Amino acid sequence: MAESAGGWYEAVGPADGLRQGDLVPRCWVPRLDDPWPPEAGAAGTVEYSVQAERHHVIVLTQSCDLANQPLPGTALVGLLADLTTLSEDQPAFASTAVRNELRLGRRLGLYLLDQQAISAELPQDWLVVDFGDLVSVPLGWLQHAVQSAGRRPRLRVPLRERLAQALGLYYMRVAIDDHLAVPPFANASQPAPRQLLELAADELDQRVLERFAERGRPLTPRQLSSRLAVSPGEVVRSLQRLAAQGLLCAPENYGGLLTSESIGIVGGRRNHGPEVVAPDGAQLAGAVFDGHACAWDNRPFSRLTAP
């Protein structure tokens, strides 16, 4: 007879049968041992060796299916890992922030179970189920483990239904392209986000040069991205092309690489010297730098003008 233990679990014994949400200690689990790829025989068949390992498991097959399934059948189980051992193998799980994400169900494919004190054979720790590593176990193996276990914990209602729901949601996920998603809503006081343009390289380069001509002063990649409604990455690539052609003045320490993390604000010191550093490090004699001589990380590009 099931015995209420409070909290997440009730205590059951061998006479209480097998249900979804049962935690079963030291159950034999089949695991494939051969490395991939296997060698095919003459008839095109492949032989595998299978090992059986003991694992603590939780039953995931629906209770009605377990009751109505004739022997020999199989049951789907999840392998249980205690949080302490998991943290030793993967130090990220020792973090309080990661553990709270796990508690709230925000770690994809992982499900956290509360501590139990019913079975001495199971860890007295929080337990983690990995939905990405499930195993079909012969029903006879599982029932043998149940008979050998004595008292064991069973998830109480509605916690076993919650486990089944989490498993179902994990496998019923549907991925859709971003362009099919409903765009985000904006507050009345906030303008709706602008749609970024996708321009051919030559058209974007021309618009960048036109913007420099209109403004008549240095511009940063961030300013150009905002004014042209083009992604920062595309603006960066356009600036690199134009600087390589000598149409724009790159900052002094130009090294041929600029990422979106490098985009910054206007700043720098005035320098109207007769020479400007070109993208390849050479000097462009006679050219006049009509703006700031500036660092690469947070300063603007400028237009080269004739002396």
LUMPARO-428390 format. One record per atom (N, C-alpha, C): x, y, z; residue in one letter. Coordinates in steps of 0.001 Angstrom, whole numbers, plus 500000, padded with zeros to 6 digits. Layout:
     xx     yy     zz residuo
      X      Y      Z       A
...
END
This chain:
     xx     yy     zz residuo
 500849 498805 500000       M
 500000 500000 500000       M
 500885 501244 500000       M
 500474 502228 499222       A
 501245 503464 499169       A
 501196 504178 500507       A
 502324 504734 500898       E
 502457 505428 502180       E
 502847 506871 501902       E
 502043 507814 502381       S
 502327 509224 502148       S
 503529 509651 502958       S
 504494 510264 502290       A
 505699 510747 502963       A
 505784 512266 502937       A
 504744 512930 502435       G
 504762 514381 502347       G
 505655 514847 501207       G
 505609 516141 500902       G
 506459 516688 499854       G
 506122 516128 498486       G
 507152 515840 497727       W
 506980 515417 496335       W
 506595 513944 496191       W
 506913 513120 497179       Y
 506870 511670 496967       Y
 505963 510973 497978       Y
 505507 509783 497567       E
 504894 508841 498480       E
 505705 507550 498418       E
 505731 506824 499505       A
 506514 505594 499582       A
 505662 504419 499109       A
 506231 503616 498212       V
 505540 502433 497703       V
 506483 501236 497814       V
 505890 500036 497708       G
 506672 498811 497772       G
 506427 497941 496553       G
 507017 496744 496532       P
 506870 495851 495376       P
 505413 495500 495066       P
 504561 495440 496089       A
 503173 495054 495866       A
 502347 496164 495233       A
 502896 497384 495142       D
 502143 498519 494595       D
 502302 498668 493090       D
 502937 497700 492446       G
 503056 497732 491001       G
 504009 498800 490501       G
 503863 499112 489229       L
 504769 500047 488551       L
 503948 501135 487885       L
 504305 502391 488126       R
 503587 503510 487539       R
 504565 504559 487013       R
 504009 505421 486180       Q
 504794 506564 485736       Q
 505183 507400 486954       Q
 506419 507871 486965       G
 506875 508685 488085       G
 507521 507894 489199       G
 507655 506574 489032       D
 508345 505768 490035       D
 509850 505936 489900       D
 510526 506161 491016       L
 511986 506182 491042       L
 512458 504788 491425       L
 513271 504185 490555       V
 513707 502807 490760       V
 515234 502787 490864       V
 515778 502323 491986       P
 517242 502288 492123       P
 517852 501068 491446       P
 519048 501253 490950       R
 519912 500163 490469       R
 519198 499241 489474       R
 518598 499838 488491       C
 517954 499055 487425       C
 518974 498791 486317       C
 518964 497564 485790       W
 519842 497261 484653       W
 519334 498000 483414       W
 520255 498653 482711       V
 519926 499448 481529       V
 520849 499035 480393       V
 520307 498698 479207       P
 521178 498323 478079       P
 521824 499549 477458       P
 523104 499433 477137       R
 523838 500520 476489       R
 524692 499948 475376       R
 524627 500554 474180       L
 525464 500129 473055       L
 526916 500460 473352       L
 527803 499541 473001       D
 529209 499693 473364       D
 530105 499988 472161       D
 529729 499475 470960       D
 530619 499599 469803       D
 530738 501034 469330       D
 531927 501457 468910       P
 532080 502807 468349       P
 531455 502898 466960       P
 531209 504103 466535       W
 530652 504368 465206       W
 531788 504758 464274       W
 531802 504373 462968       P
 530770 503557 462316       P
 531039 502061 462482       P
 529998 501256 462498       P
 530195 499806 462606       P
 530648 499216 461281       P
 531198 498031 461326       E
 531610 497342 460111       E
 530501 496380 459693       E
 530033 496552 458463       A
 528952 495707 457961       A
 529497 494341 457560       A
 528698 493316 457826       G
 529077 491962 457441       G
 528837 491720 455968       G
 529095 490486 455547       A
 528961 490134 454123       A
 527528 490303 453648       A
 526568 490038 454512       A
 525163 490120 454109       A
 524585 491515 454338       A
 525440 492472 454671       G
 524964 493829 454904       G
 524422 494048 456305       G
 524573 493078 457175       T
 524100 493228 458542       T
 525230 493757 459417       T
 524845 494295 460559       V
 525804 494866 461500       V
 525594 494203 462847       V
 526684 493795 463474       E
 526605 493195 464797       E
 527093 494199 465837       E
 526309 494358 466881       Y
 526660 495241 467982       Y
 526837 494417 469243       Y
 527706 494872 470107       S
 527751 494319 471452       S
 527041 495305 472377       S
 526235 494778 473272       V
 525436 495589 474184       V
 525872 495295 475608       V
 526140 496338 476352       Q
 526462 496198 477762       Q
 525243 496548 478593       Q
 525154 495982 479768       A
 524103 496337 480720       A
 524766 497002 481919       A
 524259 498176 482263       E
 524804 498933 483383       E
 523686 499218 484381       E
 524043 499305 485643       R
 523055 499652 486662       R
 522945 501172 486771       R
 521709 501673 486732       H
 521453 503104 486873       H
 520215 503302 487735       H
 520183 504418 488443       H
 518945 504872 489079       H
 518092 505506 487966       H
 516819 505138 487900       V
 515981 505606 486796       V
 514642 506098 487331       V
 513940 506842 486476       I
 512558 507228 486732       I
 511715 506750 485562       I
 510573 506174 485858       V
 509704 505606 484820       V
 508938 506729 484145       V
 508969 506746 482797       L
 508310 507795 482016       L
 507141 507278 481188       L
 507054 505986 480976       T
 505913 505415 480249       T
 504634 505656 481039       T
 503526 505959 480326       Q
 502249 506184 480985       Q
 501827 504961 481794       Q
 501216 505199 482948       S
 500824 504109 483842       S
 499862 503135 483168       S
 498921 503653 482363       C
 497958 502772 481698       C
 498654 501868 480686       C
 499671 502376 480020       D
 500416 501553 479067       D
 501204 500464 479784       D
 501727 500797 480956       L
 502444 499790 481730       L
 501506 498670 482177       L
 500278 499026 482568       A
 499331 498039 483075       A
 498801 497134 481967       A
 498693 497690 480747       N
 498077 496931 479656       N
 499089 496300 478713       N
 500369 496487 478962       Q
 501388 495972 478058       Q
 501752 494546 478425       Q
 501588 493601 477507       P
 501942 492212 477811       P
 503456 492026 477812       P
 503903 491046 478571       L
 505328 490691 478552       L
 505625 489848 477318       L
 506774 489901 476686       P
 507830 490869 477014       P
 507547 492216 476369       P
 507673 493262 477110       G
 507486 494612 476588       G
 508628 495487 477046       G
 508498 496770 476790       T
 509542 497710 477210       T
 508910 498894 477920       T
 509701 499581 478681       A
 509276 500813 479351       A
 510332 501876 479105       A
 509878 503093 478938       L
 510791 504211 478732       L
 511189 504774 480092       L
 512497 504916 480310       V
 512981 505452 481579       V
 513977 506567 481313       V
 514098 507455 482284       G
 515120 508494 482261       G
 516168 508189 483309       G
 517415 508435 482982       L
 518498 508186 483925       L
 518575 509344 484920       L
 518781 509015 486189       L
 518834 510021 487236       L
 520284 510344 487583       L
 520597 511623 487654       A
 521922 512082 488095       A
 521721 512996 489289       A
 522470 512769 490359       D
 522340 513675 491504       D
 523103 514959 491213       D
 522597 516054 491758       L
 523109 517377 491412       L
 524551 517570 491867       L
 524934 516939 492966       T
 526315 517079 493443       T
 527299 516463 492459       T
 527018 515234 492027       T
 527903 514575 491062       T
 527909 515321 489728       T
 526730 515795 489302       L
 526641 516549 488051       L
 527481 517813 488124       L
 527502 518460 489279       S
 528289 519688 489443       S
 529785 519404 489397       S
 530178 518221 489859       E
 531595 517846 489800       E
 532026 517586 488360       E
 531140 516971 487569       D
 531456 516692 486170       D
 531336 517938 485301       D
 530348 518795 485612       Q
 530121 520029 484858       Q
 530024 521176 485862       Q
 531130 521878 486123       P
 531175 522888 487189       P
 530114 523981 487069       P
 529561 524195 485883       A
 528536 525235 485737       A
 527342 524973 486646       A
 527063 523685 486928       F
 525895 523345 487732       F
 526140 523580 489227       F
 527333 523995 489599       A
 527581 524399 490981       A
 527151 525839 491222       A
 526883 526569 490141       S
 526480 527968 490232       S
 525039 528079 490728       S
 524807 528995 491650       T
 523450 529232 492151       T
 522533 529704 491029       T
 523049 530550 490136       A
 522232 531062 489031       A
 521784 529930 488109       A
 522703 529024 487771       V
 522359 527907 486894       V
 521384 526964 487594       V
 521587 526730 488873       R
 520672 525859 489612       R
 519266 526441 489673       R
 519170 527744 489803       N
 517851 528372 489801       N
 517194 528296 488427       N
 517995 528413 487357       E
 517448 528207 486015       E
 516906 526789 485876       E
 517642 525837 486416       L
 517211 524444 486394       L
 515920 524282 487197       L
 515844 524905 488339       R
 514650 524828 489190       R
 513423 525388 488487       R
 513620 526442 487695       L
 512511 527093 487001       L
 512210 526480 485640       L
 512935 525407 485280       G
 512683 524749 484008       G
 513227 525474 482808       G
 514288 526270 483005       R
 514835 527066 481906       R
 516092 526464 481296       R
 516475 525251 481707       R
 517596 524541 481088       R
 517009 523475 480193       R
 517097 523704 478885       L
 516402 522881 477904       L
 516758 521408 478054       L
 515722 520571 478182       G
 515909 519124 478212       G
 516235 518561 479576       G
 516413 519410 480582       L
 516739 518934 481925       L
 515572 519202 482869       L
 515305 518244 483743       Y
 514177 518366 484671       Y
 514680 518055 486073       Y
 514404 518955 487016       L
 514898 518832 488378       L
 513843 518208 489280       L
 514249 517178 490039       L
 513397 516530 491022       L
 513882 516886 492421       L
 512945 516977 493345       D
 513290 517321 494716       D
 514019 516164 495407       D
 514601 516473 496562       Q
 515280 515457 497351       Q
 514275 514436 497896       Q
 514756 513224 498148       Q
 513912 512186 498721       Q
 514649 511519 499879       Q
 513874 510991 500834       A
 514471 510306 501981       A
 513778 508963 502215       A
 513175 508398 501162       I
 512424 507147 501292       I
 513321 505946 501068       I
 514156 505996 500027       S
 515018 504870 499675       S
 516462 505206 500015       S
 517098 504309 500794       A
 518500 504508 501133       A
 519410 504212 499948       A
 518886 503525 498924       E
 519701 503186 497756       E
 519821 504349 496781       E
 518877 505288 496846       L
 518907 506455 495967       L
 519634 507601 496656       L
 520267 508495 495887       P
 520951 509637 496496       P
 519976 510512 497285       P
 520434 511013 498413       Q
 519631 511945 499215       Q
 519943 513359 498732       Q
 519675 513621 497497       D
 520100 514864 496844       D
 519047 515221 495806       D
 519135 516448 495283       W
 518288 516796 494145       W
 518714 515934 492956       W
 517745 515516 492181       L
 518013 514618 491067       L
 517643 515296 489753       L
 518411 515021 488702       V
 518207 515641 487399       V
 517934 514557 486361       V
 516874 514758 485564       V
 516537 513862 484455       V
 516912 514566 483160       V
 517633 513871 482285       D
 518005 514406 480971       D
 517075 513803 479936       D
 516126 514622 479418       F
 515175 514136 478423       F
 515844 513781 477103       F
 517069 514221 476911       G
 517783 513903 475678       G
 518503 512566 475732       G
 518434 511869 476862       D
 519133 510593 477005       D
 518203 509591 477684       D
 517157 509211 476977       L
 516177 508261 477495       L
 516487 506863 476973       L
 516047 505852 477692       V
 516383 504466 477360       V
 515125 503608 477442       V
 514963 502701 476497       S
 513910 501683 476573       S
 514480 500462 477277       S
 513846 500077 478363       V
 514309 498969 479190       V
 513294 497825 479103       V
 513748 496588 478948       P
 512804 495467 478996       P
 511988 495526 480288       P
 510692 495355 480151       L
 509810 495489 481303       L
 510164 494497 482409       L
 510621 493311 482018       G
 511023 492318 483011       G
 512195 492793 483856       G
 513154 493505 483219       W
 514297 494041 483965       W
 513821 495049 485012       W
 512888 495919 484583       L
 512396 496962 485475       L
 511627 496355 486646       L
 510807 495370 486372       Q
 510045 494734 487444       Q
 510961 493982 488411       Q
 512030 493400 487907       H
 512998 492733 488783       H
 513646 493743 489720       H
 513995 494936 489192       A
 514582 495981 490034       A
 513596 496452 491087       A
 512306 496530 490711       V
 511274 496936 491667       V
 511168 495930 492801       V
 511195 494649 492484       Q
 511099 493613 493516       Q
 512305 493645 494450       Q
 513455 494009 493913       S
 514679 494022 494719       S
 514830 495284 495549       S
 514085 496336 495185       A
 514311 497648 495792       A
 513664 497813 497155       A
 512592 497087 497439       G
 511858 497350 498675       G
 511117 498673 498564       G
 511189 499504 499610       R
 510528 500820 499578       R
 511233 501742 498593       R
 510419 502449 497831       R
 510972 503373 496840       R
 510024 504567 496715       R
 510505 505709 496224       P
 509640 506887 496089       P
 508858 506883 494779       P
 507651 507421 494842       R
 506797 507605 493661       R
 506330 509052 493668       R
 506450 509727 492533       L
 505969 511103 492443       L
 504475 511160 492733       L
 504094 512152 493518       R
 502685 512319 493854       R
 501980 513136 492775       R
 500655 513043 492766       V
 499821 513890 491896       V
 499810 515298 492512       V
 499965 516380 491725       P
 500049 516441 490252       P
 501487 516498 489731       P
 502464 516120 490578       L
 503856 516261 490158       L
 504237 515270 489072       L
 503622 514074 489083       R
 503948 513130 488003       R
 503362 513614 486678       R
 502172 514241 486722       E
 501596 514810 485496       E
 502438 515986 484991       E
 502992 516732 485927       R
 503868 517849 485536       R
 505124 517329 484857       R
 505677 516234 485354       L
 506832 515604 484702       L
 506480 515156 483289       L
 505317 514499 483138       A
 504893 514033 481818       A
 504679 515205 480865       A
 504135 516302 481385       Q
 503929 517486 480543       Q
 505262 518057 480069       Q
 506251 518134 480981       A
 507564 518661 480604       A
 508215 517793 479536       A
 508067 516471 479672       L
 508612 515561 478660       L
 507927 515780 477320       L
 506595 515891 477344       G
 505862 516121 476096       G
 506233 517433 475435       G
 506369 518496 476236       L
 506723 519797 475672       L
 508107 519774 475049       L
 509022 519010 475641       Y
 510375 518936 475092       Y
 510361 518307 473693       Y
 509563 517273 473506       Y
 509563 516574 472217       Y
 508574 517150 471219       Y
 507686 518036 471642       M
 506727 518604 470699       M
 507120 520014 470266       M
 508356 520430 470609       R
 508799 521763 470196       R
 508783 521891 468673       R
 508351 523063 468195       V
 508326 523351 466758       V
 509126 524627 466519       V
 510157 524529 465700       A
 510980 525703 465381       A
 510403 526414 464169       A
 510311 527727 464238       I
 509852 528519 463097       I
 510885 529598 462818       I
 510930 530047 461559       D
 511841 531121 461184       D
 511411 532426 461852       D
 512400 533265 462127       D
 512109 534531 462802       D
 511102 535381 462039       D
 511158 535318 460695       H
 510272 536190 459926       H
 508812 535754 460021       H
 508547 534553 460547       L
 507173 534096 460725       L
 506621 534454 462095       L
 507475 534892 462988       A
 507025 535228 464331       A
 506314 536580 464332       A
 505374 536753 465253       V
 504710 538043 465404       V
 505731 539051 465908       V
 505855 540210 465271       P
 506851 541195 465716       P
 506525 541679 467120       P
 507532 542130 467873       P
 507280 542584 469249       P
 506398 543810 469289       P
 505558 543905 470321       F
 504699 545062 470512       F
 505495 546171 471191       F
 505180 547413 470850       A
 505874 548561 471430       A
 504908 549343 472305       A
 505435 549951 473380       N
 504608 550828 474206       N
 504191 552047 473397       N
 503095 552663 473810       A
 502591 553833 473083       A
 503628 554950 473054       A
 504452 555009 474100       S
 505458 556071 474173       S
 506733 555727 473431       S
 506826 554478 472945       Q
 508031 554048 472258       Q
 507718 553767 470794       Q
 508572 554225 469886       P
 508337 553913 468473       P
 508572 552427 468209       P
 507844 551898 467243       A
 508042 550496 466863       A
 509438 550320 466278       A
 510061 549174 466505       P
 511416 548962 465962       P
 511421 549016 464442       P
 512464 549653 463896       R
 512554 549783 462446       R
 512985 548473 461805       R
 512469 548233 460621       Q
 512915 547085 459841       Q
 514238 547443 459159       Q
 515250 546603 459325       L
 516541 546866 458710       L
 516505 546531 457227       L
 517170 547349 456436       L
 517227 547144 454995       L
 518313 546134 454646       L
 518085 545423 453559       E
 519101 544518 453021       E
 519506 545061 451650       E
 520696 545657 451577       L
 521149 546316 450356       L
 522325 545568 449758       L
 522428 545648 448434       A
 523601 545103 447763       A
 524823 545902 448186       A
 526002 545281 448109       A
 527217 545915 448607       A
 527492 547247 447927       A
 527367 547295 446589       D
 527685 548547 445888       D
 526673 549651 446224       D
 525401 549275 446388       E
 524390 550281 446737       E
 524625 550823 448140       E
 524982 549941 449066       L
 525258 550388 450426       L
 526480 551292 450455       L
 527538 550922 449729       D
 528735 551758 449682       D
 528407 553150 449177       D
 527562 553233 448138       Q
 527194 554533 447578       Q
 526421 555367 448597       Q
 525504 554714 449345       R
 524737 555461 450343       R
 525629 555942 451483       R
 526615 555140 451856       V
 527546 555559 452904       V
 528316 556796 452457       V
 528818 556791 451210       L
 529557 557955 450705       L
 528659 559179 450629       L
 527403 558996 450212       E
 526469 560126 450130       E
 526219 560712 451520       E
 526133 559833 452527       R
 525891 560317 453882       R
 527079 561147 454371       R
 528305 560730 454040       F
 529483 561508 454408       F
 529455 562867 453726       F
 529052 562879 452451       A
 529009 564141 451708       A
 527971 565092 452300       A
 526812 564546 452732       E
 525761 565381 453306       E
 526192 565969 454646       E
 526829 565144 455471       R
 527164 565591 456807       R
 528400 566495 456841       R
 529379 566217 455976       G
 530575 567038 455927       G
 531457 566916 457150       G
 531292 565837 457914       R
 532132 565625 459086       R
 532236 564122 459352       R
 533158 563730 460228       P
 533333 562299 460489       P
 532069 561651 461055       P
 531906 560373 460767       L
 530763 559603 461261       L
 531242 558260 461803       L
 530581 557772 462818       T
 530902 556457 463366       T
 530029 555395 462711       T
 530448 554143 462769       P
 529594 553065 462256       P
 528220 553048 462902       P
 528135 553347 464206       R
 526834 553348 464877       R
 525919 554410 464298       R
 526460 555600 464043       Q
 525643 556664 463453       Q
 525138 556265 462065       Q
 526029 555676 461283       L
 525632 555265 459935       L
 524569 554178 459983       L
 524726 553221 460884       S
 523747 552150 461000       S
 522380 552706 461336       S
 522324 553675 462247       S
 521047 554276 462639       S
 520424 555075 461505       S
 521236 555871 460788       R
 520695 556753 459751       R
 520306 556002 458483       R
 521001 554913 458188       L
 520733 554170 456955       L
 519812 552980 457171       L
 519457 552686 458436       A
 518601 551542 458764       A
 519188 550238 458228       A
 520489 550080 458438       V
 521214 548888 458007       V
 521907 548307 459230       V
 522060 546987 459262       S
 522666 546347 460423       S
 524095 546851 460620       S
 524566 546924 461882       P
 525939 547382 462144       P
 526981 546560 461407       P
 526778 545256 461301       G
 527757 544421 460615       G
 527923 544795 459156       G
 526794 545088 458476       E
 526872 545482 457069       E
 527570 546834 456915       E
 527306 547752 457843       V
 527968 549053 457795       V
 529473 548890 457982       V
 529876 548047 458915       V
 531292 547808 459158       V
 531982 547301 457897       V
 531346 546321 457236       R
 531947 545771 456016       R
 532031 546828 454912       R
 531027 547693 454819       S
 531067 548762 453819       S
 532204 549728 454099       S
 532390 550105 455360       L
 533482 551011 455724       L
 534835 550397 455414       L
 534959 549113 455647       Q
 536218 548448 455332       Q
 536503 548490 453836       Q
 535452 548234 453030       R
 535649 548268 451574       R
 536052 549664 451114       R
 535360 550676 451617       L
 535634 552045 451177       L
 536997 552525 451660       L
 537386 552130 452866       A
 538717 552515 453358       A
 539808 551840 452538       A
 539575 550578 452145       A
 540562 549858 451345       A
 540728 550494 449969       A
 539650 551133 449455       Q
 539726 551798 448157       Q
 540267 553222 448265       Q
 540569 553668 449495       G
 541093 555016 449682       G
 540027 556082 449617       G
 538734 555697 449683       L
 537655 556675 449608       L
 537301 557245 450968       L
 537681 556543 452026       L
 537454 557025 453376       L
 538761 556953 454148       L
 538879 557807 455134       C
 540030 557756 456019       C
 539668 556898 457214       C
 540412 555812 457401       A
 540223 554966 458574       A
 540970 555556 459754       A
 540608 555198 460979       P
 541361 555674 462144       P
 542826 555278 462064       P
 543645 555943 462892       E
 545093 555825 462793       E
 545598 554395 462937       E
 545010 553647 463876       N
 545540 552322 464156       N
 544762 551225 463439       N
 544291 551543 462243       Y
 543536 550565 461461       Y
 544362 549304 461233       Y
 543791 548168 461611       G
 544520 546915 461460       G
 543817 545936 460551       G
 542795 546356 459848       G
 542118 545477 458903       G
 540992 544680 459507       G
 540628 544949 460768       L
 539575 544175 461396       L
 538697 545097 462226       L
 537390 544981 462040       L
 536443 545723 462853       L
 535226 544846 463054       L
 534772 544696 464279       T
 533604 543878 464572       T
 532506 544759 465125       T
 531321 544174 465278       S
 530204 544949 465799       S
 530481 545426 467218       S
 531351 544694 467957       E
 531696 545128 469298       E
 532545 546389 469293       E
 533127 546734 468133       S
 534000 547895 468059       S
 533240 549189 467828       S
 531943 549115 467589       I
 531181 550311 467244       I
 531046 551207 468469       I
 531355 552490 468309       G
 531319 553379 469460       G
 530769 554742 469110       G
 531264 555785 469786       I
 530718 557126 469637       I
 531792 558066 469103       I
 531349 559276 468721       V
 532268 560276 468192       V
 533209 560743 469303       V
 534456 560970 468969       G
 535409 561494 469953       G
 536786 561583 469329       G
 537723 562159 470016       G
 539083 562187 469502       G
 539663 563584 469482       G
 540865 563677 468995       R
 541540 564958 468981       R
 541621 565468 467535       R
 541732 566763 467380       R
 541869 567374 466052       R
 543270 567152 465515       R
 543354 566838 464234       N
 544656 566679 463604       N
 544491 566978 462123       N
 544944 568157 461696       H
 544808 568542 460293       H
 546126 568400 459560       H
 546881 567350 459873       G
 548169 567149 459236       G
 548036 566850 457754       G
 549120 566986 457002       P
 549077 566803 455549       P
 549053 565347 455131       P
 549257 564427 456050       E
 549295 563024 455666       E
 548334 562218 456524       E
 547782 561152 455942       V
 546796 560315 456617       V
 547207 558868 456462       V
 547051 558091 457508       V
 547389 556675 457438       V
 546334 555930 456629       V
 546744 555202 455629       A
 545834 554435 454779       A
 545602 553061 455388       A
 544605 552308 454903       P
 544303 551000 455464       P
 545472 550038 455482       P
 546375 550103 454509       D
 547484 549161 454474       D
 548687 549658 455268       D
 548540 550789 455951       G
 549625 551321 456757       G
 550506 552310 456019       G
 550288 552481 454710       A
 551088 553425 453926       A
 550609 554856 454187       A
 551414 555821 453762       Q
 551038 557220 453916       Q
 550431 557736 452610       Q
 549314 558442 452710       L
 548707 559070 451535       L
 549172 560525 451513       L
 550280 560779 450848       A
 550879 562124 450843       A
 549950 563109 450161       A
 549848 564303 450739       G
 549077 565376 450131       G
 547613 565351 450466       G
 547116 564290 451083       A
 545701 564244 451438       A
 545467 564988 452735       A
 544302 565572 452841       V
 543959 566339 454043       V
 542909 565565 454827       V
 543173 565309 456120       F
 542231 564618 456992       F
 541269 565667 457535       F
 540017 565614 457116       D
 539103 566718 457416       D
 538335 566512 458717       D
 538857 565691 459646       G
 538141 565504 460903       G
 539077 565092 462005       G
 538615 564152 462834       H
 539407 563707 463970       H
 540417 562652 463547       H
 541644 562751 464071       A
 542555 561620 464013       A
 542201 560772 465230       A
 541806 559554 465050       C
 541114 558881 466129       C
 541480 557420 466252       C
 541205 556843 467444       A
 541451 555435 467707       A
 540399 554582 467015       A
 540761 553324 466777       W
 539888 552453 465993       W
 538642 552037 466759       W
 538748 551880 468074       D
 537664 551215 468781       D
 536409 552051 468922       D
 536527 553366 469094       N
 535318 554145 469354       N
 535329 555507 468675       N
 536023 555635 467538       R
 536126 556926 466866       R
 535659 556801 465415       R
 535367 557935 464786       P
 534727 557856 463480       P
 535682 557790 462289       P
 535112 557343 461155       F
 535784 557438 459872       F
 535575 558852 459322       F
 536463 559260 458393       S
 536307 560563 457739       S
 536512 560426 456243       S
 536101 561447 455528       R
 536228 561483 454077       R
 537586 562077 453709       R
 538253 561485 452722       L
 539507 562054 452211       L
 539166 563128 451175       L
 539827 564297 451300       T
 539590 565364 450342       T
 540907 565733 449657       T
 540808 566285 448478       A
 542006 566689 447746       A
 542636 567893 448438       A
 543975 568047 448374       P
 544643 569212 449025       P
 544285 570496 448324       P
END
